[in-house]
Amino acid sequence: MRAVKTDELIKALDHGKIIANPESWKNNTAAITAVSSLLTLVVGILEIFGISIPMDDGVKVGMATALWSCVGALNVFATFATSAKVGITSSIAAKRAAKKEVKDA
């Protein structure tokens, strides 16, 4: 497995749809979000019924924060990298097009 370079990640965000299979990325992102949500829900329900994971509450909060930070970062990356209409250059292009319309009017 090779390491992904930062400039490759920026290119993916910049151009959108350069990922080989955007549908797969979107499906996997949705699955990761669903599994993470289900895991959070199960832990919460177990706590309600008095079944506790033998960990300090601070550790649980830290793990949940780390989990949701990773899921959020993946969601943002996968959305920008697999969509041509959102991302870094699309917002810049939209601003330029709006300025051009104002000048042409």
PyRosetta script that sets phi, psi and omega in degrees:
from pyrosetta import init, pose_from_sequence

init()
pose = pose_from_sequence("MRAVKTDELIKALDHGKIIANPESWKNNTAAITAVSSLLTLVVGILEIFGISIPMDDGVKVGMATALWSCVGALNVFATFATSAKVGITSSIAAKRAAKKEVKDA")
pose.set_psi(1, 128.3)
pose.set_omega(1, -178.8)
pose.set_phi(2, -96.1)
pose.set_psi(2, 152.4)
pose.set_omega(2, 178.8)
pose.set_phi(3, -75.0)
pose.set_psi(3, 141.9)
pose.set_omega(3, 177.4)
pose.set_phi(4, -87.5)
pose.set_psi(4, 129.7)
pose.set_omega(4, -179.6)
pose.set_phi(5, -82.1)
pose.set_psi(5, 151.4)
pose.set_omega(5, -179.0)
pose.set_phi(6, -59.0)
pose.set_psi(6, -40.6)
pose.set_omega(6, -179.0)
pose.set_phi(7, -65.5)
pose.set_psi(7, -28.3)
pose.set_omega(7, 175.4)
pose.set_phi(8, -69.3)
pose.set_psi(8, -38.3)
pose.set_omega(8, 177.6)
pose.set_phi(9, -65.5)
pose.set_psi(9, -42.8)
pose.set_omega(9, 179.3)
pose.set_phi(10, -63.7)
pose.set_psi(10, -40.1)
pose.set_omega(10, 177.3)
pose.set_phi(11, -60.9)
pose.set_psi(11, -41.3)
pose.set_omega(11, 179.1)
pose.set_phi(12, -62.5)
pose.set_psi(12, -43.0)
pose.set_omega(12, 178.4)
pose.set_phi(13, -68.6)
pose.set_psi(13, -34.3)
pose.set_omega(13, -175.1)
pose.set_phi(14, -71.7)
pose.set_psi(14, -44.0)
pose.set_omega(14, -172.2)
pose.set_phi(15, -98.4)
pose.set_psi(15, -26.3)
pose.set_omega(15, -176.8)
pose.set_phi(16, 63.8)
pose.set_psi(16, 152.0)
pose.set_omega(16, 177.8)
pose.set_phi(17, 55.0)
pose.set_psi(17, 18.8)
pose.set_omega(17, 174.4)
pose.set_phi(18, -87.6)
pose.set_psi(18, -7.9)
pose.set_omega(18, 175.0)
pose.set_phi(19, -68.3)
pose.set_psi(19, 139.2)
pose.set_omega(19, -174.9)
pose.set_phi(20, -57.7)
pose.set_psi(20, -39.6)
pose.set_omega(20, -176.1)
pose.set_phi(21, -136.6)
pose.set_psi(21, 83.8)
pose.set_omega(21, -176.5)
pose.set_phi(22, -61.0)
pose.set_psi(22, -33.0)
pose.set_omega(22, -180.0)
pose.set_phi(23, -62.7)
pose.set_psi(23, -42.2)
pose.set_omega(23, 179.2)
pose.set_phi(24, -63.5)
pose.set_psi(24, -42.1)
pose.set_omega(24, 178.0)
pose.set_phi(25, -60.4)
pose.set_psi(25, -45.7)
pose.set_omega(25, -178.4)
pose.set_phi(26, -65.8)
pose.set_psi(26, -41.6)
pose.set_omega(26, 178.5)
pose.set_phi(27, -64.0)
pose.set_psi(27, -43.1)
pose.set_omega(27, 179.6)
pose.set_phi(28, -67.3)
pose.set_psi(28, -37.1)
pose.set_omega(28, 177.0)
pose.set_phi(29, -63.5)
pose.set_psi(29, -43.2)
pose.set_omega(29, 177.6)
pose.set_phi(30, -63.3)
pose.set_psi(30, -39.4)
pose.set_omega(30, 179.1)
pose.set_phi(31, -65.6)
pose.set_psi(31, -42.8)
pose.set_omega(31, 178.6)
pose.set_phi(32, -62.8)
pose.set_psi(32, -41.9)
pose.set_omega(32, 178.1)
pose.set_phi(33, -63.8)
pose.set_psi(33, -43.0)
pose.set_omega(33, -179.9)
pose.set_phi(34, -64.9)
pose.set_psi(34, -44.0)
pose.set_omega(34, 179.7)
pose.set_phi(35, -65.0)
pose.set_psi(35, -40.7)
pose.set_omega(35, 178.9)
pose.set_phi(36, -64.7)
pose.set_psi(36, -41.2)
pose.set_omega(36, 177.5)
pose.set_phi(37, -64.1)
pose.set_psi(37, -43.7)
pose.set_omega(37, 179.2)
pose.set_phi(38, -62.9)
pose.set_psi(38, -42.0)
pose.set_omega(38, 177.9)
pose.set_phi(39, -61.1)
pose.set_psi(39, -44.1)
pose.set_omega(39, 178.1)
pose.set_phi(40, -63.0)
pose.set_psi(40, -42.6)
pose.set_omega(40, 179.0)
pose.set_phi(41, -62.9)
pose.set_psi(41, -45.2)
pose.set_omega(41, -179.1)
pose.set_phi(42, -61.6)
pose.set_psi(42, -45.2)
pose.set_omega(42, 179.5)
pose.set_phi(43, -62.3)
pose.set_psi(43, -41.5)
pose.set_omega(43, 178.3)
pose.set_phi(44, -63.5)
pose.set_psi(44, -43.4)
pose.set_omega(44, 179.5)
pose.set_phi(45, -66.3)
pose.set_psi(45, -41.3)
pose.set_omega(45, 177.4)
pose.set_phi(46, -60.0)
pose.set_psi(46, -40.6)
pose.set_omega(46, 178.6)
pose.set_phi(47, -62.9)
pose.set_psi(47, -38.7)
pose.set_omega(47, 179.4)
pose.set_phi(48, -61.3)
pose.set_psi(48, -39.1)
pose.set_omega(48, -179.0)
pose.set_phi(49, -88.1)
pose.set_psi(49, 10.6)
pose.set_omega(49, 174.9)
pose.set_phi(50, 83.5)
pose.set_psi(50, 6.5)
pose.set_omega(50, 177.0)
pose.set_phi(51, -94.2)
pose.set_psi(51, 112.9)
pose.set_omega(51, -173.5)
pose.set_phi(52, -113.9)
pose.set_psi(52, 143.4)
pose.set_omega(52, 173.0)
pose.set_phi(53, -76.0)
pose.set_psi(53, 129.1)
pose.set_omega(53, -174.8)
pose.set_phi(54, -72.0)
pose.set_psi(54, 75.2)
pose.set_omega(54, 178.2)
pose.set_phi(55, -143.3)
pose.set_psi(55, 155.1)
pose.set_omega(55, 174.0)
pose.set_phi(56, -66.0)
pose.set_psi(56, 144.7)
pose.set_omega(56, -179.5)
pose.set_phi(57, -58.8)
pose.set_psi(57, -35.7)
pose.set_omega(57, 178.5)
pose.set_phi(58, -63.2)
pose.set_psi(58, -37.6)
pose.set_omega(58, 177.9)
pose.set_phi(59, -67.7)
pose.set_psi(59, -41.6)
pose.set_omega(59, 178.6)
pose.set_phi(60, -61.3)
pose.set_psi(60, -45.0)
pose.set_omega(60, 179.7)
pose.set_phi(61, -63.9)
pose.set_psi(61, -42.2)
pose.set_omega(61, 178.1)
pose.set_phi(62, -62.0)
pose.set_psi(62, -42.3)
pose.set_omega(62, 178.9)
pose.set_phi(63, -66.6)
pose.set_psi(63, -41.3)
pose.set_omega(63, 178.5)
pose.set_phi(64, -64.5)
pose.set_psi(64, -41.0)
pose.set_omega(64, 178.2)
pose.set_phi(65, -62.9)
pose.set_psi(65, -44.2)
pose.set_omega(65, 178.7)
pose.set_phi(66, -63.4)
pose.set_psi(66, -43.9)
pose.set_omega(66, 179.4)
pose.set_phi(67, -58.6)
pose.set_psi(67, -51.4)
pose.set_omega(67, -176.1)
pose.set_phi(68, -72.4)
pose.set_psi(68, -26.4)
pose.set_omega(68, 173.6)
pose.set_phi(69, -66.3)
pose.set_psi(69, -43.1)
pose.set_omega(69, 178.3)
pose.set_phi(70, -65.7)
pose.set_psi(70, -43.6)
pose.set_omega(70, 179.6)
pose.set_phi(71, -62.9)
pose.set_psi(71, -42.9)
pose.set_omega(71, 179.0)
pose.set_phi(72, -63.0)
pose.set_psi(72, -44.0)
pose.set_omega(72, 178.7)
pose.set_phi(73, -63.1)
pose.set_psi(73, -41.9)
pose.set_omega(73, 178.0)
pose.set_phi(74, -63.3)
pose.set_psi(74, -42.4)
pose.set_omega(74, 179.2)
pose.set_phi(75, -60.5)
pose.set_psi(75, -45.5)
pose.set_omega(75, 180.0)
pose.set_phi(76, -63.9)
pose.set_psi(76, -47.6)
pose.set_omega(76, -179.5)
pose.set_phi(77, -61.2)
pose.set_psi(77, -49.1)
pose.set_omega(77, -176.8)
pose.set_phi(78, -63.9)
pose.set_psi(78, -36.3)
pose.set_omega(78, 178.5)
pose.set_phi(79, -66.2)
pose.set_psi(79, -48.4)
pose.set_omega(79, -178.8)
pose.set_phi(80, -69.4)
pose.set_psi(80, -38.1)
pose.set_omega(80, -175.3)
pose.set_phi(81, -75.1)
pose.set_psi(81, -18.9)
pose.set_omega(81, -175.9)
pose.set_phi(82, -113.1)
pose.set_psi(82, 8.7)
pose.set_omega(82, -178.5)
pose.set_phi(83, -129.2)
pose.set_psi(83, 123.5)
pose.set_omega(83, -179.2)
pose.set_phi(84, -74.2)
pose.set_psi(84, -22.0)
pose.set_omega(84, -175.0)
pose.set_phi(85, -91.5)
pose.set_psi(85, -6.3)
pose.set_omega(85, 174.5)
pose.set_phi(86, -127.1)
pose.set_psi(86, 156.3)
pose.set_omega(86, 179.8)
pose.set_phi(87, 135.2)
pose.set_psi(87, -169.5)
pose.set_omega(87, -174.0)
pose.set_phi(88, -69.9)
pose.set_psi(88, -54.0)
pose.set_omega(88, -174.8)
pose.set_phi(89, -75.1)
pose.set_psi(89, -28.9)
pose.set_omega(89, -178.6)
pose.set_phi(90, -64.5)
pose.set_psi(90, -37.2)
pose.set_omega(90, 178.4)
pose.set_phi(91, -71.0)
pose.set_psi(91, -36.5)
pose.set_omega(91, 176.8)
pose.set_phi(92, -66.2)
pose.set_psi(92, -44.5)
pose.set_omega(92, 179.5)
pose.set_phi(93, -62.8)
pose.set_psi(93, -38.7)
pose.set_omega(93, 179.3)
pose.set_phi(94, -64.4)
pose.set_psi(94, -40.8)
pose.set_omega(94, 178.0)
pose.set_phi(95, -64.8)
pose.set_psi(95, -41.6)
pose.set_omega(95, 178.8)
pose.set_phi(96, -64.2)
pose.set_psi(96, -41.5)
pose.set_omega(96, 179.8)
pose.set_phi(97, -64.2)
pose.set_psi(97, -39.7)
pose.set_omega(97, 178.6)
pose.set_phi(98, -64.4)
pose.set_psi(98, -40.5)
pose.set_omega(98, 178.2)
pose.set_phi(99, -65.0)
pose.set_psi(99, -39.1)
pose.set_omega(99, -179.5)
pose.set_phi(100, -65.7)
pose.set_psi(100, -39.8)
pose.set_omega(100, 178.1)
pose.set_phi(101, -62.6)
pose.set_psi(101, -39.7)
pose.set_omega(101, 179.2)
pose.set_phi(102, -64.0)
pose.set_psi(102, -42.9)
pose.set_omega(102, 179.8)
pose.set_phi(103, -66.4)
pose.set_psi(103, -38.1)
pose.set_omega(103, -177.9)
pose.set_phi(104, -73.8)
pose.set_psi(104, -23.0)
pose.set_omega(104, -176.0)
pose.set_phi(105, -75.8)
pose.dump_pdb("model.pdb")
